[in-house]
Amino acid sequence: MDETYQIYVNRVASLTLPTTYQNQLKNIQKSPKFQERQPVPFPGYTVLTPPYQDDLINESFYHQLTLIQQQLIKKIEPNFLIPVPPESFHLTLADLIWEGNYRNAVKGDQDFDTKLKKAIADSFKAYQELDLKKGRCQWQIIGLLVFPRALVVGLVPCNELSYDKIFHLRRSLYQNQELIKLGVEQQYHFTAHITLGYFDEIPDNLEKSSLESVILSFNDQWIEKDPQILNIETVELRRFENMTQFLSNQSNPKLRI
C-alpha cells in the first residue's frame, strides 16, 4: 500500500500548494479527540520515534518546532487550535490499533498487550535481518499541512535510503501475520508528520484566506532557511492514553534503525 520514494515525495510536496490548502480548509472539522480543549481517553498502540521529552538527539529540531508552534498560535484565530504539548511531539511511523478496536481486543483477550508486544518484537527482528544499505535515516520539514482535524508539519526523506528504511519497517509490521490476527491492519497511506495542534470549534466567520496566507508565510521560512532535519535512530512501540500521552515502558520493544 505504501508508495515508491519519488511518488511519496511528489504527493507530500503537492500538499503544500496554495490550491491544496484552499480545498482542505473548506473541509476542516473539530477534533473529537478533545472536549473543552482537554484530551479525551483514546487508548491504543503505535510505533513512533521517541517523543521530544525522551529524544536526546533531536533537541534543536524540536526546539525550533516549539517556536514555530508558538508563533503560529499568535497569528491565527484565538482558540481555533488546541496546541499539542511540545514534550509529546513525535513522528508516528505505524498506526497499529486504537479506541474501539483496542478496547474490544483487550476485553476479549486479557493477554492482548503481551501478544502485541511479542509480535512487534518479531517484526523488529525481521527488519534487522533485511540486507538494507547502511546509513542515517533523516527526514526534513517540507511545510505545514492541513489535515481534516489537525494542523501538522509534513516531512519528506532526505534521500531514498531514508525512505527505504521506513518503507521496510512498515512492511515488516503490516505483513506480520501475528499482528494481522490481533487486528492490526494498514488503513492509511503514510504521510510523515508531526502534529502541532488539533482543531477546536470552527468559527463561522473563520477567515480561511487569512489562515492560508499565514500557512504560506511559514512555509516560506523553511524554503529560505537550512533544512530542519529529524534524525531517526530509534523507533519503539508505545501505548497511548490519549493524543498527548505516549507511555514509555521497559517491556516495550525498541529498534535501532
LUMDREN-281957 format. One line per 2 residues: their letters; for each residue x, y, z of N, C-alpha, C, O. Coordinates in Angstrom, 2 decimals, padded with zeros to 5 digits. Last residue first. Example, Ala and Ser with C-alpha at 12.3 -4.5 7.8 and 13.67 -1.06 7.14 Angstrom:
residues 2
sa	012.85/-002.25/007.08/013.67/-001.06/007.14/012.90/000.03/007.87/013.41/001.14/008.04 | 013.19/-005.69/007.80/012.30/-004.50/007.80/013.20/-003.30/007.80/014.24/-003.32/008.46
//
This chain:
residues 257
ir	017.39/001.85/014.00/017.06/001.77/012.58/018.23/002.20/011.69/018.12/002.19/010.46 | 016.83/-000.08/016.76/017.75/000.89/016.17/017.67/000.74/014.67/017.86/-000.35/014.12
lk	013.83/-000.55/018.49/014.63/-000.93/017.33/015.55/000.22/016.94/015.11/001.36/016.81 | 012.01/-002.06/021.21/012.66/-000.91/020.56/013.54/-001.43/019.43/013.95/-002.59/019.42
pn	009.09/-003.14/023.01/010.17/-003.39/022.04/010.69/-002.09/021.42/009.93/-001.16/021.15 | 008.51/-002.45/026.42/008.16/-002.13/025.04/009.33/-002.42/024.10/010.45/-002.00/024.37
sq	009.27/-002.79/029.02/008.93/-004.01/028.27/008.56/-003.73/026.82/008.32/-004.67/026.05 | 009.59/-000.25/030.05/010.80/-001.06/029.82/010.51/-002.29/028.97/011.39/-002.79/028.27
ns	007.76/002.30/028.51/007.73/001.12/029.37/008.94/000.25/029.03/009.26/000.05/027.86 | 006.12/005.42/028.02/007.32/004.60/027.93/007.23/003.46/028.92/006.70/003.61/030.02
lf	003.18/006.48/026.43/003.81/005.98/027.65/005.01/005.09/027.37/004.94/004.13/026.60 | 002.07/009.43/025.51/002.61/008.23/024.87/003.59/007.61/025.86/004.67/008.14/026.10
qt	-000.39/011.73/025.52/000.37/010.87/026.43/000.77/009.58/025.74/-000.08/008.74/025.43 | -002.01/013.07/023.79/-000.90/013.83/024.38/-000.01/012.99/025.28/001.01/013.47/025.77
mn	-004.20/011.65/022.96/-003.32/012.19/021.93/-002.19/013.08/022.47/-001.51/013.76/021.71 | -004.16/008.99/025.38/-004.87/010.00/024.60/-003.85/010.58/023.63/-002.75/010.05/023.49
ef	-002.60/006.85/025.98/-003.87/007.01/026.71/-004.78/007.99/025.99/-006.00/007.85/026.00 | -000.65/004.57/024.08/-001.10/005.94/024.38/-002.44/005.90/025.08/-003.29/005.05/024.81
rr	002.27/002.59/024.12/000.84/002.68/024.35/000.50/004.15/024.58/001.27/004.88/025.21 | 004.79/002.12/021.65/004.28/002.80/022.85/002.76/002.71/022.90/002.07/002.74/021.88
le	007.69/000.76/020.25/006.26/000.59/020.49/005.89/001.38/021.74/006.58/001.32/022.75 | 010.14/002.78/018.51/009.66/001.92/019.59/008.15/001.80/019.59/007.43/002.63/019.02
vt	013.29/003.59/017.03/011.83/003.59/017.00/011.36/002.60/018.06/012.09/001.69/018.45 | 016.19/005.58/016.63/015.47/004.56/017.39/013.97/004.71/017.18/013.45/005.83/017.15
ei	016.98/007.47/014.79/017.92/006.42/015.17/017.21/005.25/015.85/017.58/004.09/015.67 | 016.38/009.97/012.70/015.68/008.81/013.27/016.70/007.71/013.52/017.22/007.09/012.59
nl	016.53/013.39/012.83/017.35/012.18/012.74/016.62/011.04/013.44/016.29/011.13/014.62 | 015.05/015.88/011.07/014.80/014.94/012.16/015.64/013.69/011.91/015.47/013.01/010.89
iq	016.11/019.08/010.06/016.18/017.64/009.87/015.93/016.88/011.17/016.49/017.18/012.22 | 015.46/021.74/008.16/015.33/021.30/009.55/015.14/019.79/009.52/014.13/019.29/009.02
pd	017.66/023.25/005.79/016.66/022.23/006.12/016.66/021.89/007.61/017.71/021.78/008.23 | 018.14/026.80/006.17/018.69/025.46/006.02/017.63/024.43/006.41/016.79/024.71/007.27
ke	015.49/028.92/004.79/016.48/028.51/005.80/017.09/027.15/005.43/016.63/026.46/004.52 | 013.57/029.35/002.86/014.69/030.30/002.94/015.80/029.85/003.89/016.93/030.34/003.80
iw	011.69/027.40/003.26/012.36/027.45/001.96/013.64/028.29/002.06/014.66/027.97/001.43 | 010.77/028.02/005.76/011.51/026.76/005.58/012.26/026.74/004.26/013.33/026.15/004.15
qd	009.45/030.43/005.26/010.58/030.40/006.20/011.43/029.16/005.98/012.66/029.22/006.02 | 007.36/029.65/003.63/008.45/030.44/003.04/009.68/030.45/003.95/010.82/030.47/003.47
nf	005.69/028.49/005.50/006.39/027.62/004.55/007.55/028.35/003.88/008.58/027.76/003.59 | 004.69/030.76/006.73/005.54/029.85/007.50/006.33/028.94/006.56/007.50/028.65/006.81
sl	003.19/031.79/004.64/004.32/032.58/005.15/005.26/031.72/005.99/006.47/031.91/005.96 | 001.23/029.84/004.35/002.21/030.03/003.27/003.42/030.83/003.75/004.54/030.57/003.32
iv	-000.19/030.25/006.74/000.47/028.96/006.47/001.55/029.13/005.41/002.66/028.62/005.57 | -001.18/032.83/006.32/-000.30/032.55/007.46/000.49/031.28/007.20/001.70/031.23/007.43
se	-002.83/032.39/004.10/-001.67/033.29/003.99/-000.67/033.06/005.11/000.54/033.08/004.89 | -004.78/030.74/005.25/-003.94/030.23/004.16/-002.67/031.08/004.01/-001.58/030.54/003.82
ls	-005.93/032.55/006.98/-005.24/031.39/007.52/-004.31/030.78/006.48/-003.19/030.37/006.79 | -007.10/034.27/005.12/-006.08/034.78/006.03/-005.25/033.64/006.62/-004.03/033.74/006.74
sk	-008.94/032.56/003.99/-007.89/033.12/003.13/-006.75/033.68/003.97/-005.59/033.59/003.59 | -010.59/032.05/006.15/-009.78/030.97/005.60/-008.67/031.48/004.69/-007.59/030.90/004.63
el	-011.63/033.31/008.86/-011.02/033.90/007.66/-010.06/032.88/007.03/-008.87/032.85/007.35 | -014.60/032.20/010.24/-013.17/031.93/010.09/-012.66/032.49/008.76/-013.18/032.17/007.70
nd	-017.17/032.53/011.15/-016.56/033.64/010.40/-015.05/033.44/010.21/-014.31/034.41/010.05 | -017.71/030.30/012.61/-018.49/030.53/011.38/-017.83/031.59/010.51/-017.93/031.55/009.28
pi	-014.89/028.47/013.86/-015.72/029.68/013.87/-016.46/029.86/012.54/-015.91/029.59/011.47 | -014.89/025.23/014.88/-014.54/026.04/013.71/-015.45/027.28/013.70/-016.66/027.14/013.53
ed	-013.60/024.10/017.95/-014.78/024.54/017.20/-014.34/025.45/016.05/-013.52/026.35/016.24 | -010.27/023.01/017.25/-011.40/023.09/018.17/-012.62/023.49/017.33/-012.65/023.23/016.13
fy	-007.86/020.92/015.74/-008.86/021.97/015.59/-009.93/021.86/016.67/-010.43/020.77/016.97 | -004.66/020.38/017.25/-005.93/019.87/016.73/-006.95/021.00/016.68/-006.90/021.93/017.49
gl	-001.16/020.86/016.45/-002.39/021.14/017.17/-003.59/020.56/016.47/-003.57/020.28/015.27 | 001.07/019.65/015.35/001.25/020.85/016.18/000.01/021.15/017.01/000.12/021.63/018.13
ti	002.28/016.46/014.60/001.10/017.29/014.86/001.45/018.45/015.78/002.03/018.27/016.85 | 004.33/015.63/012.05/004.34/015.87/013.49/003.21/016.86/013.76/003.20/017.96/013.21
ha	004.43/013.10/009.48/004.05/014.41/010.02/004.21/014.43/011.53/004.23/013.39/012.19 | 004.35/011.28/006.54/005.14/011.59/007.73/004.81/012.99/008.22/004.89/013.96/007.47
tf	001.93/009.41/005.54/002.29/010.81/005.34/003.02/011.25/006.60/002.40/011.56/007.61 | 001.07/006.37/004.17/001.97/007.03/005.11/002.22/008.47/004.66/002.68/008.71/003.55
hy	-002.37/005.58/003.75/-001.06/005.87/003.16/-000.23/006.58/004.22/-000.76/007.30/005.06 | -004.05/003.54/006.21/-003.76/004.82/005.57/-002.45/004.75/004.79/-001.56/003.97/005.12
qq	-004.34/001.10/007.39/-005.56/001.78/006.96/-005.28/003.05/006.17/-006.19/003.60/005.54 | -003.13/-002.06/008.01/-002.78/-000.75/007.47/-004.03/-000.10/006.91/-004.70/-000.67/006.05
ev	-004.09/-003.65/011.08/-004.09/-003.56/009.62/-003.74/-002.15/009.18/-004.03/-001.17/009.88 | -004.44/-005.83/013.73/-003.66/-004.71/013.20/-003.70/-004.75/011.68/-003.39/-005.77/011.07
gl	-005.63/-008.03/014.88/-006.49/-006.94/014.44/-005.77/-005.72/013.91/-006.38/-004.69/013.67 | -004.16/-010.22/015.39/-004.52/-009.40/016.55/-005.37/-008.19/016.16/-005.78/-007.41/017.03
ki	-003.59/-011.13/012.87/-004.54/-011.91/013.69/-005.01/-011.12/014.90/-006.12/-011.32/015.39 | -001.65/-009.23/012.22/-002.92/-009.23/011.48/-003.98/-009.99/012.28/-005.12/-009.55/012.35
le	000.41/-010.06/013.88/-000.22/-008.76/014.10/-001.57/-008.68/013.41/-002.53/-008.12/013.95 | 000.97/-012.50/012.67/000.53/-012.48/014.06/-000.13/-011.15/014.41/-001.11/-011.11/015.15
qn	001.85/-011.77/010.12/000.58/-012.48/010.26/000.07/-012.49/011.70/-001.15/-012.48/011.92 | 003.10/-008.81/009.05/003.28/-009.80/010.12/001.93/-010.47/010.39/000.99/-009.82/010.85
qy	002.80/-006.71/007.40/002.73/-008.03/006.78/002.99/-009.16/007.79/003.08/-010.32/007.41 | 003.14/-004.47/008.98/001.81/-004.71/008.42/001.67/-006.05/007.70/000.56/-006.48/007.42
ls	005.93/-004.68/009.73/004.83/-004.63/010.70/003.51/-005.08/010.08/002.84/-005.97/010.60 | 007.41/-004.69/007.43/007.65/-005.77/008.41/006.55/-005.82/009.47/006.28/-006.88/010.04
rr	006.47/-002.31/006.29/006.14/-003.59/005.67/006.33/-004.74/006.66/005.51/-005.66/006.72 | 007.66/-000.45/007.98/006.21/-000.55/007.93/005.78/-001.88/007.30/004.81/-002.50/007.76
lh	010.36/-000.95/007.33/009.88/-001.09/008.70/008.37/-001.29/008.70/007.85/-002.19/009.36 | 010.40/-000.31/004.63/010.59/-001.71/005.02/010.20/-001.96/006.48/009.75/-003.05/006.82
fi	009.94/002.49/004.82/009.10/001.63/003.97/009.19/000.18/004.43/008.17/-000.48/004.61 | 012.10/003.33/006.34/010.75/003.40/006.91/009.78/002.52/006.12/008.90/001.89/006.71
kd	014.20/002.75/004.55/014.23/002.23/005.92/012.83/002.23/006.53/012.42/001.25/007.16 | 013.52/004.20/002.26/013.51/002.73/002.22/013.48/002.14/003.62/012.82/001.13/003.86
ys	013.96/006.86/003.07/012.60/006.39/002.79/012.53/004.86/002.85/011.60/004.30/003.42 | 016.71/006.83/003.33/015.89/007.19/004.49/014.45/006.73/004.29/013.80/006.27/005.23
le	017.44/006.24/000.69/017.72/005.28/001.76/016.85/005.56/002.99/016.33/004.63/003.61 | 016.79/008.57/-000.70/016.00/007.36/-000.92/016.23/006.32/000.17/015.31/005.59/000.53
nc	016.81/011.45/001.52/017.33/010.65/000.41/016.53/009.35/000.33/015.69/009.08/001.19 | 015.29/012.75/003.33/016.43/013.49/002.76/017.06/012.75/001.59/017.75/013.35/000.77
pv	011.73/012.44/003.11/013.05/011.86/003.35/014.14/012.68/002.69/013.94/013.25/001.61 | 009.60/014.97/004.54/010.00/014.14/003.40/011.40/013.60/003.68/012.17/014.23/004.40
lg	006.83/015.95/006.59/008.25/015.63/006.41/008.45/014.77/005.17/007.61/013.95/004.80 | 004.67/018.57/007.71/004.95/017.40/006.90/006.44/017.20/006.73/007.21/018.15/006.74
vv	003.16/019.55/010.69/004.27/019.78/009.77/004.53/018.47/009.03/004.60/017.40/009.64 | -000.42/020.22/010.98/000.79/019.43/011.22/001.94/019.98/010.38/001.72/020.77/009.46
la	-003.55/020.54/012.37/-002.52/021.26/011.63/-001.18/020.62/012.00/-000.85/020.49/013.17 | -006.55/018.54/012.05/-005.30/018.95/012.71/-004.43/019.76/011.77/-004.55/019.68/010.55
rp	-008.63/017.37/010.71/-008.86/017.74/012.11/-007.61/018.25/012.82/-007.60/018.39/014.05 | -007.79/017.07/008.01/-009.19/017.39/008.32/-009.41/017.88/009.75/-010.29/018.72/009.99
fv	-004.66/018.89/007.76/-005.41/017.64/007.82/-006.85/017.99/008.19/-007.11/019.10/008.66 | -002.44/020.80/006.12/-003.77/020.88/006.72/-004.43/019.51/006.62/-004.71/019.03/005.52
ll	001.01/021.25/006.82/-000.04/020.53/006.10/-001.35/020.69/006.86/-001.36/020.71/008.09 | 003.92/023.24/006.40/002.70/022.94/007.15/001.71/022.20/006.25/001.60/022.51/005.06
gi	006.94/021.64/005.10/005.98/022.73/005.28/004.81/022.30/006.15/004.73/021.15/006.58 | 009.00/019.88/005.20/008.70/020.46/003.89/007.70/021.60/004.01/007.61/022.44/003.11
iq	011.63/018.81/007.26/010.35/019.51/007.18/010.17/020.10/005.78/011.08/020.74/005.25 | 013.23/015.66/006.57/013.24/017.11/006.75/011.84/017.70/006.59/010.99/017.16/005.88
wq	014.87/012.80/007.91/013.69/013.37/007.26/013.66/014.87/007.55/014.03/015.30/008.64 | 017.19/010.18/007.81/016.95/011.60/008.06/015.75/012.09/007.24/015.65/011.83/006.05
cr	019.10/007.67/008.82/017.71/007.88/008.41/017.33/009.31/008.80/017.18/009.61/009.99 | 022.39/006.88/007.61/021.48/007.56/008.54/020.08/007.67/007.93/019.91/007.76/006.71
gk	023.45/003.54/006.66/023.38/004.99/006.52/022.34/005.58/007.45/021.52/004.86/008.01 | 023.66/000.59/004.71/023.96/001.32/005.95/023.89/002.82/005.69/024.23/003.29/004.60
kl	021.01/-001.07/002.99/022.25/-000.30/002.99/022.42/000.38/004.34/021.45/000.71/005.03 | 019.60/-004.15/004.25/019.48/-002.76/003.80/020.84/-002.08/003.82/021.73/-002.47/004.59
dl	018.71/-006.97/004.41/020.05/-006.53/003.98/019.95/-005.12/003.38/020.17/-004.91/002.19 | 016.93/-007.79/007.39/016.96/-007.34/005.99/018.35/-006.80/005.65/019.05/-006.25/006.49
eq	016.97/-008.23/010.05/017.56/-009.28/009.21/017.56/-008.91/007.73/018.14/-009.63/006.92 | 015.57/-006.17/011.16/017.02/-006.20/011.37/017.71/-007.21/010.46/018.89/-007.06/010.14
ya	012.95/-006.97/010.51/013.54/-005.78/009.88/015.06/-005.82/009.99/015.76/-005.52/009.02 | 012.65/-009.12/012.24/012.61/-009.36/010.80/013.22/-008.18/010.04/013.91/-008.37/009.04
kf	012.71/-007.74/014.67/013.77/-008.71/014.37/013.83/-008.98/012.87/014.91/-009.08/012.29 | 010.35/-006.29/014.44/011.61/-005.56/014.55/012.79/-006.49/014.22/013.75/-006.07/013.56
sd	008.55/-008.44/014.46/008.66/-007.57/013.28/009.97/-006.80/013.29/010.62/-006.66/012.25 | 008.96/-009.39/017.06/009.25/-010.26/015.92/009.41/-009.44/014.64/010.28/-009.72/013.82
ai	008.02/-007.20/018.52/009.43/-007.59/018.65/009.85/-008.49/017.49/010.97/-008.37/016.99 | 005.33/-007.38/017.77/006.12/-006.21/017.35/007.61/-006.53/017.44/008.38/-006.17/016.55
ak	004.65/-009.78/019.05/004.55/-009.68/017.59/005.36/-008.50/017.06/006.00/-008.60/016.01 | 005.02/-009.04/021.73/005.83/-010.11/021.15/005.83/-010.03/019.63/006.87/-010.19/018.98
kl	003.07/-007.04/022.00/004.49/-006.70/022.19/005.39/-007.77/021.57/006.41/-007.44/020.96 | 000.74/-008.55/021.61/001.08/-007.47/020.68/002.57/-007.13/020.79/003.25/-006.96/019.77
kt	000.78/-010.24/023.81/000.87/-010.81/022.46/001.28/-009.75/021.44/002.07/-010.02/020.54 | 000.45/-008.34/025.85/001.65/-009.18/025.81/001.86/-009.76/024.42/002.98/-009.78/023.91
df	-002.10/-007.33/025.23/-000.93/-006.44/025.24/000.37/-007.23/025.12/001.28/-006.85/024.39 | -003.76/-009.67/025.52/-003.60/-008.98/024.24/-002.33/-008.13/024.21/-001.56/-008.22/023.25
dq	-004.54/-011.23/027.57/-003.12/-011.26/027.23/-002.82/-010.48/025.96/-001.73/-010.60/025.39 | -007.25/-011.08/027.70/-006.51/-010.37/028.74/-005.00/-010.37/028.49/-004.27/-009.60/029.11
dg	-009.39/-010.57/025.21/-008.17/-011.34/025.47/-007.31/-010.57/026.47/-006.72/-009.55/026.14 | -011.60/-008.93/024.99/-011.72/-010.31/024.53/-010.52/-011.18/024.85/-010.61/-012.40/024.78
kv	-010.70/-006.50/025.94/-011.83/-007.13/026.62/-011.93/-008.62/026.25/-012.29/-009.45/027.09 | -008.78/-005.95/024.06/-008.37/-006.18/025.44/-009.47/-006.88/026.22/-009.21/-007.74/027.06
an	-010.43/-005.59/021.80/-009.38/-006.61/021.80/-008.95/-006.96/023.22/-008.77/-008.13/023.54 | -012.03/-003.43/022.55/-012.65/-004.74/022.32/-011.62/-005.86/022.36/-011.88/-006.95/022.88
ry	-010.09/-001.41/022.68/-010.89/-001.74/023.87/-011.49/-003.14/023.73/-011.47/-003.93/024.68 | -009.22/-001.39/019.99/-008.31/-001.76/021.08/-009.09/-002.17/022.33/-008.76/-003.18/022.95
ng	-011.52/-000.59/018.64/-010.88/-001.87/018.30/-009.94/-002.33/019.41/-009.88/-003.52/019.72 | -012.01/001.95/019.85/-012.94/000.83/019.98/-012.32/-000.51/019.69/-012.57/-001.48/020.41
ew	-008.66/003.01/020.12/-010.03/003.29/020.52/-010.90/002.01/020.58/-010.54/001.08/021.29 | -006.39/001.15/017.98/-006.78/002.24/018.87/-008.28/002.22/019.12/-009.05/001.54/018.45
il	-003.37/-000.04/016.52/-004.75/-000.32/016.94/-005.14/000.73/017.98/-004.30/001.14/018.78 | -001.24/001.32/014.80/-001.49/-000.11/014.99/-002.95/-000.40/015.32/-003.69/-000.93/014.49
da	000.60/003.41/012.64/-000.57/003.26/013.49/-000.89/001.77/013.60/-000.83/001.05/012.61 | 003.92/003.99/012.37/002.91/002.99/012.02/001.79/003.00/013.06/002.01/002.66/014.22
lt	005.25/006.30/013.00/005.73/005.53/011.86/004.75/004.44/011.44/004.74/004.02/010.29 | 004.90/009.56/014.17/004.30/008.23/014.12/004.75/007.52/012.85/004.66/008.08/011.75
lh	007.11/011.58/015.74/006.74/011.13/014.40/006.17/009.72/014.50/006.89/008.79/014.87 | 006.24/014.02/018.27/006.87/012.78/017.81/006.45/012.53/016.37/005.54/013.18/015.86
fs	005.66/015.95/021.18/005.96/015.95/019.74/006.67/014.64/019.37/007.59/014.21/020.06 | 005.34/016.15/023.90/004.80/014.94/023.26/005.02/014.92/021.75/004.60/013.97/021.09
ep	006.32/018.58/024.63/007.05/017.40/025.11/006.55/016.10/024.48/007.24/015.08/024.51 | 004.42/020.41/023.62/005.66/020.14/022.88/006.40/018.89/023.33/007.03/018.21/022.52
pv	001.03/019.51/023.58/002.18/019.82/024.45/003.49/019.47/023.73/003.65/018.34/023.28 | -000.73/020.90/020.83/-000.21/019.68/021.45/000.94/020.07/022.38/001.77/020.90/021.99
pi	-003.24/023.42/020.97/-001.84/023.01/020.77/-001.51/021.72/021.49/-001.95/021.48/022.61 | -006.03/023.75/019.24/-005.65/023.21/020.55/-004.22/022.70/020.43/-004.00/021.65/019.83
lf	-007.09/026.61/017.50/-006.22/025.45/017.52/-005.92/025.04/018.96/-005.61/025.88/019.80 | -008.75/028.69/018.14/-009.11/027.85/016.99/-008.33/026.54/017.01/-008.83/025.50/016.60
np	-008.03/030.53/020.04/-008.73/029.32/020.48/-009.17/028.39/019.35/-009.88/027.41/019.58 | -007.88/033.16/017.65/-007.75/032.72/019.04/-008.61/031.48/019.32/-009.76/031.40/018.90
ei	-006.54/032.58/014.41/-007.75/032.84/015.20/-007.59/032.33/016.64/-007.19/031.18/016.83 | -002.93/033.05/014.34/-004.21/032.56/013.84/-005.33/032.88/014.82/-005.09/033.38/015.92
kk	-000.61/033.97/015.52/-001.03/034.57/014.25/-002.39/034.10/013.75/-002.94/034.70/012.82 | 000.00/032.58/017.81/-000.17/034.03/017.91/-000.80/034.63/016.66/-001.45/035.67/016.73
il	000.36/030.02/016.83/-000.78/030.28/017.71/-001.06/031.78/017.82/-002.21/032.20/017.89 | 002.79/030.36/015.49/001.57/030.04/014.75/000.33/030.38/015.57/-000.63/030.97/015.06
qq	004.62/030.71/017.51/004.39/031.79/016.55/003.08/031.60/015.81/002.35/032.55/015.55 | 004.47/028.18/018.74/004.14/029.39/019.49/003.82/030.56/018.56/002.87/031.30/018.79
qi	005.37/026.50/016.66/004.03/026.32/017.23/003.58/027.59/017.96/002.44/028.02/017.81 | 007.98/027.47/016.37/007.03/027.57/015.26/005.60/027.46/015.78/004.73/028.23/015.38
lt	009.05/026.68/018.83/008.96/028.10/018.49/007.96/028.34/017.36/007.19/029.29/017.40 | 008.90/023.90/018.49/008.16/024.54/019.58/008.00/026.04/019.32/006.93/026.60/019.55
lq	010.70/023.56/016.43/009.30/023.24/016.20/008.41/023.87/017.27/007.29/024.31/016.99 | 013.08/024.20/017.70/012.61/025.05/016.60/011.13/024.82/016.33/010.39/025.75/016.02
hy	013.14/022.01/019.46/013.11/023.38/019.99/012.59/024.34/018.93/011.76/025.20/019.22 | 013.38/019.89/017.72/012.12/020.06/018.44/012.02/021.44/019.09/010.92/021.96/019.26
fs	016.01/020.37/016.75/014.87/020.23/015.84/013.57/020.53/016.58/012.75/021.32/016.11 | 017.55/020.30/019.09/017.47/021.53/018.31/016.26/021.51/017.38/015.56/022.52/017.23
en	017.17/017.58/019.94/016.82/018.72/020.79/016.62/019.99/019.98/015.63/020.69/020.17 | 017.54/015.01/019.00/016.85/015.98/018.15/016.40/017.21/018.93/015.37/017.82/018.61
il	018.63/013.25/020.78/019.44/013.58/019.60/018.79/014.65/018.71/019.42/015.14/017.77 | 017.00/012.52/022.85/018.22/013.25/023.19/019.00/013.73/021.97/019.92/014.53/022.10
dd	013.76/012.33/023.63/014.64/012.28/022.46/015.87/013.16/022.71/015.77/014.38/022.75 | 011.83/012.61/025.50/012.71/011.45/025.64/013.75/011.37/024.52/014.53/010.42/024.48
qy	010.35/014.82/024.82/010.86/014.75/026.19/011.85/013.60/026.40/012.62/013.61/027.36 | 009.59/014.18/022.12/010.58/015.23/022.42/011.19/015.07/023.81/012.40/015.18/023.97
pp	009.19/010.58/021.79/008.69/011.95/021.93/009.80/012.90/022.40/010.80/012.49/022.99 | 010.92/008.42/019.56/010.75/008.88/020.94/010.20/010.32/020.97/010.70/011.18/020.25
tl	008.80/007.48/016.81/010.09/007.95/017.30/009.89/008.42/018.74/008.77/008.79/019.10 | 006.54/004.60/016.98/006.90/006.01/016.79/008.37/006.27/017.12/009.07/005.40/017.64
vt	003.72/002.67/016.71/005.18/002.63/016.61/005.63/004.03/016.21/005.15/004.59/015.22 | 001.01/002.43/019.10/001.61/002.94/017.87/003.11/002.67/017.89/003.70/002.47/018.95
yg	-002.15/001.62/020.61/-000.71/001.41/020.45/-000.24/001.96/019.11/-000.98/001.97/018.13 | -004.60/003.13/022.83/-004.16/002.29/021.73/-002.65/002.15/021.72/-001.97/002.49/022.69
pf	-007.37/005.25/023.92/-006.24/004.34/024.12/-005.87/003.54/022.88/-006.70/003.31/022.00 | -008.45/007.93/024.67/-008.36/007.41/023.30/-007.20/006.42/023.27/-006.16/006.70/022.68
pv	-010.12/010.28/026.66/-009.49/008.96/026.58/-009.58/008.40/025.15/-010.64/008.41/024.53 | -009.51/013.65/025.45/-010.41/012.62/025.94/-009.69/011.27/025.86/-008.75/011.13/025.08
pq	-007.78/016.64/026.33/-007.80/015.35/025.63/-008.77/014.37/026.28/-008.84/014.26/027.50 | -009.58/019.75/026.31/-008.82/018.75/027.05/-008.89/017.41/026.32/-009.92/017.07/025.75
re	-011.30/021.53/025.14/-009.87/021.74/024.92/-008.98/020.78/025.73/-007.77/020.98/025.82 | -013.78/020.40/025.40/-013.46/021.58/026.21/-011.94/021.78/026.28/-011.39/022.14/027.32
qf	-012.30/017.49/024.23/-013.55/018.10/024.67/-013.20/019.22/025.64/-012.43/019.03/026.58 | -010.68/015.80/021.57/-010.62/016.80/022.64/-012.03/017.29/022.94/-012.85/017.48/022.04
kp	-011.11/014.18/019.50/-010.15/013.69/020.49/-009.96/014.67/021.65/-009.20/014.41/022.58 | -012.61/015.20/017.50/-013.34/014.54/018.59/-012.42/014.04/019.70/-012.89/013.53/020.72
sk	-011.83/018.37/016.16/-011.32/017.05/016.51/-012.13/016.44/017.65/-012.33/017.10/018.68 | -013.88/020.00/013.80/-013.43/019.90/015.20/-012.95/018.49/015.47/-013.58/017.52/015.06
qi	-012.62/020.16/010.41/-013.64/019.85/011.42/-013.02/019.86/012.81/-011.81/019.75/012.97 | -012.25/021.39/007.04/-011.73/021.12/008.37/-012.87/020.98/009.38/-013.94/021.58/009.23
nk	-012.86/021.94/004.40/-013.40/020.72/004.99/-012.88/020.41/006.39/-013.04/019.30/006.88 | -011.62/024.12/003.38/-013.09/024.07/003.25/-013.69/022.94/004.08/-014.87/022.97/004.42
lq	-008.98/023.56/003.54/-009.54/024.44/004.57/-011.06/024.51/004.50/-011.71/024.90/005.47 | -008.56/022.08/001.22/-008.59/021.40/002.51/-009.19/022.26/003.62/-009.85/021.75/004.52
nq	-008.60/024.00/-000.84/-009.56/022.90/-000.83/-009.68/022.27/000.55/-010.78/021.96/001.00 | -006.47/025.66/-000.08/-007.80/026.22/-000.29/-008.86/025.13/-000.21/-009.91/025.32/000.41
yt	-004.29/023.87/-000.06/-004.75/024.49/001.18/-006.18/025.01/001.04/-007.01/024.82/001.93 | -004.14/023.36/-002.83/-004.44/022.27/-001.89/-004.96/022.84/-000.58/-005.94/022.34/-000.03
tp	-003.42/025.84/-003.82/-004.71/025.26/-004.23/-005.12/024.12/-003.31/-006.30/023.94/-003.03 | -000.83/026.19/-002.65/-001.96/027.04/-002.26/-003.32/026.44/-002.63/-004.26/026.52/-001.85
lt	000.81/023.11/-001.69/000.43/024.07/-002.73/-000.76/024.91/-002.27/-001.63/024.40/-001.56 | 001.51/021.07/-000.06/001.90/022.41/000.38/001.56/023.48/-000.66/001.98/024.63/-000.53
ls	000.91/018.70/-001.23/000.06/019.10/-000.11/000.40/020.49/000.42/-000.33/021.03/001.25 | 002.93/018.20/-002.99/001.69/018.78/-003.54/000.74/019.24/-002.44/-000.13/020.08/-002.68
av	004.76/016.93/-001.35/005.06/018.29/-001.82/003.80/018.97/-002.34/003.61/020.17/-002.14 | 003.51/014.46/-001.15/003.58/015.31/000.04/003.91/016.75/-000.35/003.39/017.69/000.26
rn	003.81/013.54/-003.83/002.49/013.68/-003.21/002.53/014.63/-002.02/001.67/015.50/-001.90 | 006.60/013.51/-004.22/005.75/014.36/-005.06/004.38/014.59/-004.41/003.86/015.71/-004.44
vy	007.38/011.60/-002.29/007.89/012.98/-002.23/006.99/013.93/-003.02/006.66/015.01/-002.55 | 006.00/009.29/-003.25/005.75/009.84/-001.92/006.16/011.31/-001.86/005.38/012.16/-001.43
iq	007.18/008.93/-005.74/005.73/009.19/-005.67/005.39/009.80/-004.31/004.58/010.73/-004.23 | 009.80/008.36/-004.96/009.51/009.58/-005.71/008.04/009.94/-005.68/007.68/011.11/-005.61
yt	009.49/005.88/-003.42/010.13/007.09/-002.89/009.68/008.36/-003.63/009.23/009.31/-003.01 | 006.25/004.33/-003.80/007.69/004.43/-004.06/008.18/005.78/-003.54/007.40/006.69/-003.26
ed	003.89/003.85/-001.02/004.32/004.26/-002.37/005.82/004.13/-002.55/006.57/003.86/-001.61 | 002.05/001.21/000.62/002.92/002.38/000.62/003.53/002.60/-000.76/003.65/001.68/-001.56
m	000.83/-001.21/000.00/000.00/000.00/000.00/000.87/001.26/000.00/000.47/002.28/-000.56
//
